[in-house]
Amino acid sequence: MWGMHVVYLLLFSLFFGLPVQAGEIQVRDDTGRSITLSAPAKRVISLAPHVTELLFAAGAGDALVGVVSHSNYPPEATRLPVIGSHERLNLEAILALKPDLLVAWKSGNVRTQVEQLGKLGIPVFYSEPRQLDDIASNLERLGMLAGTSIAAGVAARDFRQRLHNLAENYARQPPMRTFYQIWHQPLMTINGDHLISQVITLCGGRNVFASLETLAPTVDREAVLRANPQVIIASGMAKQQPEWLEEWKQWPQLSAVRFNQLHFIEPDLIQRHTPRILDGAYIMCEQLAEARNRYQSSIPGNDSQTVLH
């Protein structure tokens, strides 16, 4: 069993970096930068809530000495010192904790602040998962940096197996036109490059705004009405369904309204790039399956292989 772990780590290092000297660790982050440590990191600071989750999932929770606000999972994360928000870091608080590794969020942190910390000699790993499997590779690379490769490898393999199972069960189903609503004022959604759009596809859905250029674009209500989604899924910012989801009932001509397919997924389960996104994916897959069954049963003579346009 241990021999297989060694072989796995050697193969993984071929893709994401080899120790450059005995005892040194070298990996590439999600921007392609090479990060080299002389030894596993023992004082790590997370600069994004999803990063905090990834580090704990990779077995590196004990190495965390600081996190940003809203790092609320797992519960142990809430007991760590807070060094600002992902949008406004407290540089003095970070330096006082003497970190030997910062794990940053490329598109979420203020670039100049992170670069300033890097210029002071603190190694920075940028986490920016853009594909579902990037979550697994983040776990593996963070495990290498923190010296927890075995635990991280187990977590990564579990993630990939769950992802495979969901794809086997749902991805080949007739597609459902799906509108994913992040917020209501302004009306925000996601394009086809967003990780959540990949979850929609995984579940047998079709993102009606996949072709837009911006990762999280704003759209107007008329565009949603023209797209006529069969399912509307909202997130919001809390654990409860947002009140504004019900506002779509003002337009009974929408297929999603006519067939009562207005759904909610807790944002932490679908909007964070962590292993828990598969918990959100399972909920979404079940929601789309329910919608698919309702639409199919409404069409005389329809069978399970009919594509729902």
N, C-alpha and C positions, 0 to 999 in steps of 0.2 A: 504493500500500500504506500509506504513512504517512498519507495523507488519510483512509483508513478508520479508522486508529487514533484520529485526532483526532475524527472523528464519533462513534466508539464512546465515547470519554471524555466528550464533551459530553452524549450521551444518558444515560450512566451517572450523571452529576452531577445530572440532573433528579430522580433517585430518591433519591440518598444525600447530596446536599448540593452547593452551589455555593460557590466562593471568595467570601467576603464582601467582600474588598478585593483589589487586585492583589497577588499573591504569597501570600495567605492560603489556607488549606485548611480546609474544613469538611465533616465527615461525621457520620453518625449511627451509633452502635454498636448492638449487639444488644439493648440495653435501651431504645432510643429516645432516648438522650441525645445531644446535639450536642457534638462535639469540634472545636475550632478551633485550628489551629497557624499561626503566622506564617510558617513555612517548613517544608519536609519534615524530619521527625525524623531526627536523626543519631546519637542515643544512646538506644536503645530497650532496655527491660528486659521480658522475658517472665515472667509469673507463673504459667504452667502449661505442662506438656510439649506439649500439643496446640498451644498458641499459638506455641511455639518452632518447631514444624514448619510452621505456617501462615506465619510470617514468612519462613522460608527459602524456602518454596514461592512466596511473593509477591516474591521477589527482594530481600528486605530483610535477608538474613543479615549483610551487612557492617555494618549499623547496630546490630546486637545487641551490647550490652556486658555483659549479665548474664542468667542464666536460673535457673530453679528446678531442684532435683534431679529425676532421671529424665528430663531433657531429653536423650535419647540418640539422637535422629535429627533431621537427618542427622549423620554422624560429626563434622562441624565443630562441632556444638553442644556436644559433650563437652569442647571445649577452652576454653569460655567460663567466666567466673567464676560460681560458684553462690551465690545470695543467699537460701538457705533452701529450704524446701519450699513447695508450693502451700498447705499448711495452716498453715505457720508461717514467715512472712517475716522476714528479718533487715533491719529498717528502717534500721539504721545502715549496713549494707553497701550497701543500695540508694541511700541519699543520697550515700554516698561516690563512687558511680559517676556522679553528676550527670546523671541521665536527663532527656531532654526529652519522653519518652513512656513510659507504662506500659501494657502490654496485659494485662488481668486476665481471670480466669475467674469469672463472676458466681456460679455455684453451687458453685465449688470453693475460692475464696480466702476468708479470714476478712474479712468485710465491714468490720469496724472498722479493721483494718490498712490496707486499701486506701483507705478514706475518710480516714484520717489522712494518708496520702501525698498524696491529692488536695487536702486542705486546705492543704498546703504549696506548692501551686501547680503540681504536676506533672500534666499532662493524663493522663487515664485513659480508655482504650478498653476496653469490656467485650466479650469474645468469648463467645458462647453459642449456637452453631449448634443449632437444633432441627429443621430440615429439611435434607435432603441438599443442596439448592441453597444453603442458608445458608453452606456451606463455600466455594462459589464466590464469593458476595458478600463473605465475610470476606476472601478473597484480594484482591478488587478494592479494598475499603476500606482494608485495610492497605497495599496498594500506593500508594494516594493519599496516605496519611499519611507514608509513607517516601520518596515521590518515585520509586517504581518501578512506576508504573502500567502501562507497556507489558509488562514481564515478568509482572506480576500478571494482566493481562488475558489473556495467552496461557495462563497456568496455569489460569485460571478457565474459559476456553473449552474447554481440553482436558478438564477435569473434567466439564463439562456434556456433552461429546460422549461420553465414556466412560459416564456415567450413562445417557444416552439409549440407547446400544448395549446395555447390560445390560437395560434395561427392554424393549427390543424383543425380546431373545432369551429372556427368562425370565418377565416379569411376567404374561403371559397363560396361563401353564401351570396345570393343575389344582392347587389349593392343597394344601399339606401341613401338617398340624398340627405346629407346631414349638415346642419348649421351649428357650429360651436360658438357660443356667445361668451366672451370674456367679461364684458361690461356693457352697460346700457347708455351712459352719458359720458363720453361719446360711445356710440355703438361700435364695439370692437370684436374682431374675430381673429382667425389664424389663416395663414396661407399653406400651401402644400409642403413647404420646407419645414414647417414647425413640427416638433416632436408629437404634439397632440394630433396633428393630421395623420401621422403614421399610425397612431393608435386607432383613429377612425378607419383607416384602410385595413389594419389588422383585424378589426371587428366586422369587416364586410360593409363598411360605409363608404360614401364618396363625399368628400369635403366640397361643398358648393362654391367655396371661394378659394380653391386650391391654386388657381391661376394668377392670383394677385401677387404683386412683386414684394410688398413689405411683409415681414415675418408676422407682425401683429397689426394688420391694417384696420383703419376705421372704414365703415361702410354706412350707407344710409338705409333707411327702412324700405325705401322703394326697391333697392337692390335685393333685399331679402325676399320681398314679395314676388319679384320677378323670378328669383331662383326657386321659389316654392319648395322649400325643404320638406321632406317627409318626417324628419325628426329635428327637433331643436334641443340642444343640450347646453345648459348654462353652468357656470361655476360661481362667479362672484368672488367674495373675499372672506366669507364666514363658513361655518359648518352647516348652516341652515340654508335652505333654498331661498334665493333672493326673491323679493316681492315682485321685481320687475319682470321676471319670467312670465308671470300671469298676464302681463300687458299684451302679449301676442294674441290673447283671446279676443281682442278687438277686431281681429282680421280672420273671421271664420272661413274665408276662402283659402287660407293656407292649409295645405295638406296636413301639416303637423298639428294644427289646431283641430281640424275636422276629425282626425283619428285619435285625438287626445294623446299626442306624443311630445309633450313638453317635459323634459327630464332635467335632473340636477345631479352633479357629481361634486363632492367636497373638493375644493381647489387643491388642498394639500396632497390629495391622492391622484391628481391628474396633471397639475401644473408644475410639479417639482420633478426634476430630472434625477430620480432616485429609484431604487427597487420598488418603492411603493406605487410607482406609476402603473405597475401591472395589477395592483389592487383596483386602481381606478379603471384600468383597461377591462378588467373582468366585469365591473359594473356597467361600463359602456357597451360591452359586447352583449350583455344580457338585455340592456335597454333596446339595442338595435334588433336583437332577436325577437323581442316582444313586438316591436313595431313591424318587423317583417311578417310575422305571423298574422298580425291584425290586417295588414294590407292584403296579404295573399288570400286570407279567408274572405275578404270582401269582393274578390274578383271571381265571378262564376267560371268554373272549369279550370281555375289556375292550379298549377302544381309547384312543387318546391324548387324547381329549376328555372322558373320564369324570372327574367330580369325586370326589376321594378324601375321603370324610367322616371 
